[in-house]
Amino acid sequence: MKKILFIVAILSVTVACNRKSQLVYLNDVANETLGSVKAPVYLIKPGDVLSIQIYTQDPNISRLFNLANTQTATSSIYNSEISTYITGFSVSDSGEVNLPVIGKVRVAEHSVRDAQESIQLAADRYLKDALVVVKLLSFRVIVLGEVKRPGTYTNYKDNLNIFEAIGLAGDLSDFGKRNNVLVLRNTPQGVKTFRMDLQDKNIITSEGFFLLPNDTVIVEPRSGKVMALNTPNIQLLLSTLTTVLLFLNFLKK
């Protein structure tokens, strides 16, 4: 009888507990300097949305070259998320942006920096003191699965790594499988996949460590999730079994 009760107690604890090693990141890191991989350079594609600002010393002239932004600034949706797409310039199917006064400038297959230089050269034909600033507005990633806030997130920096993307989604849930996160990436050759171990320090040098626009991150559940979801039922069963065993033991006495 005591052996049975002991087994029941062990099962109850096993069902309820997680191992620490399942819940930490980079658990093999000591006091060391990790390697790194250079963030990939994203090349602009048709359909991307760019923020393009052209500044001069004369505000009136600047407004001529930023007409779309000036008109939208007075609208009620200027501070909403959708305003970034209205004030931005979409890259056409031919790979060009159409700017006020300047006209069409090809930016597809350019990095953001190279696109800025191309637009700067075009602006210099009209202005002596122009300053062009270009930002990519359509850098979005999708984070799904066992995270606290799955969804689509916009990145306003030049690059984004997988830990930052998971941070935007509120971190992994208690059931997130940290050693087998899937990254999907659209390429001209098809969808490329990466399996990422967030517990391995070598992830820093992986090709999938830095995300690109429109990447999808999928966090799979640990095998213990089904058991955990059934924990209330299992605990009720174990509690009932314990009660029955104690009652039977009482009757024997």
N, C-alpha and C positions, 0 to 999 in steps of 0.2 A: 504493500500500500504506500509506504513512504517513497519507494522508488518511482511509483506512478506519479505521485504528487510532485516529486522533484522534476520529472520529465515534463510535466505540464507547466511548471514554473519556468523551465528553460525555454520551452517553446514560446511562451508569452513574451519573454524578454527578447528572444530572437526576432520575432515578428515586429516588435515595436522599435528596434534599434537600427541605426545606420552606422557603418564604419566611417571613422574620420577620414580615411584615405579616399573615400568616395565623394567627399564634400569639399575638397581643397583644390586650388589651382597650383600648377608648377610645384608639386610636392617633392620633387627631387632636386630642388635648387639649394645650394649651400652658399657660403660667402664667396661669390665668384662673379666674374664679368661674363655675361652671356654674349653669344654671337648675335649677329643681326643680318637682315636682308634689306636691301634698298627698296623703298616704296616704289611700286611700278608707276610709270608715267601713263596717265590715261589720255587717249586720243579722242578728240571730240567727234561725235557721230551725228548724222541727221536725226532730228527729233530732240536733241539736247536743248536745254534752255540756258542761256547765258545772261548774266548781268553785265552790261557794258555802259560804263560811265566815262564821259569825256569832259575834263575840267579845263577851264582857261581862267585867266585873271579877270576877265569880264563876265560877270554872272549872266548878263543878257545874251551873250554869244553862247555861253555854256548851255543855256536853256534851248537854243536852236538845235543843238546837237544831241540833246537829251529830251526831245519833245515827248516821247511816249511816257517817260518817267515823270515829267512835269505834269502831264494831264492826269495821270493816275494818282499822283500825290494828293490831288484835291478830292478824290473820291472817298466814299465812306468805307471802302474795303482796303484802304491803303495799308493798314496795320494787320490785315488778316494774312493767313498763309498763302491764299490763292493770289494775293497781290504780287508775290515774287514772280509768278508765271506771267502775269499781265505786264509788269514792268520789264520783264526779261525779253530777250530776243531768241526766238526759236530758230534752230538751224534747219534750213530747208532740205528737201530731198536731194537737191543739187549740191548741198554742203556749204551753203552761203547764209550769211545774215544780212538783212537789208536795213541799213542805218539811216537816220535822218540826215539830209544834206550829203553825206558821204556816198550813200548808195550801197551796192552789194560788195561784200568782202568774203572771200572763201576762208573757212575756218575748219572744215571737216578734215580729219586725219592730222590735225595739229594738236599739240599740247595746249593747255590753257595759256602758258607763257608765250608760245609761238603765235597763238591767235592774237594775243595782246599786242605783240610786235607788229603783226600784219595790219591790225587796225590802227596802230600808232602811225605806221607809214602812210596809211590812207588819210588819216587826220592831218598829218603834217603838210599835205598838199593844200589844205585850206587854212591852217592855223600855224602860227609861229611858236606858240607857247602851250600847245595841247599836252595834256597828261591823260593817258588812257588806262583805265582799270577794268580788268575782266575777271569775272568769277563764274564758276560753274554752279548753277542753281539746281540742276537735276541730278545731283549725287544722292541717290536714295538706295537704301538697302532694306531687305525684308528679313525679319527675324521671327521664326516660327518654332512651335514645339514647346518644350519644357522650359519656358522663361516666364517671368512674372507679368510682362506686358508685351505679348506678341503683337507685331504690327509692322508698318512701313515707317522708316525713319530717314529724315533728310540730314545729310552731313554738310556743314558749311565750312569745313576745313579742306586743305589740299589732299589729305589722305585719311584713312580710317582703318584701324586694325580690328581683328575679331574680338578682342577683349573690350574695346571701346563700343563696338556694336552691341555686344551682350550687355554692357553697362547701360546703354540707351534703353534696352528692353527690361531694365530693372533687375538684372542678374538671373542666373538659372534658378529654377524652382528646386525644392529638395529632391525631386525625382529626376532632375536633369542628368544625363549621362555625359560626364565631362571628358571622357577619354575617346569619344567617337562622334564628334560634331561634324555634320555634313555641310559643305559649302558648294553651292551651285553657281556656275558662271557661264553666261552666254558668250560664245566666241564665234567667229566666222565658220569654224569647223564643226560647231555644234556645242552642246552643253558640256562643259568641263566640270569635273567633280573633284573635291578634296576632302579627305577624311582627316580631321584635326583632333589631336590629343591635347586638351587644355591642361593636362597634368604633366606633360613632358616639356622640359626646358628647350628642347630642339624645335619646338613650334615657332620660336622666334625667327628661325631661318627658313621656314616653310614658304613655298610660293603662295599658299592661300592665307598667310598671316595677315597681309594687307588686303583689304577688300576693295573691289572696284564698283563703280555705279551699277546698280541693278543686280548685284549679287544677292543670293538668298542663303541665309544661315538657318539650318534646321537642327534643333537640339532634340535628340531622341530620348525616350524615357529609359530609365534603368529597368532591369528585369524585375526588380523588387517592387515596382509600382503596382502591378496587379495584386501582389500579396498585400501591399500597404492599403490599397483600396478595399480589400476584403478584411482588413484587420478588425474592424468592429464585429463582423460576423464571426471571425475566428476566435476573437477574445470572448464573445458571448458563448460560443460553443465550448471553449476551454473552461470558462467560469461554470457553465452548467455541468460539465463533466466533473469538475472538482467538487461541486456541491453534491452530486450523486455519489461520488466515491466517499466523501465524508459521511454522507447519510448511511451508506452501506456499512461503512466501518463502525458507525454508531450502533447500528442494529446488531452487528456481530457481538458487540460488547454486552 
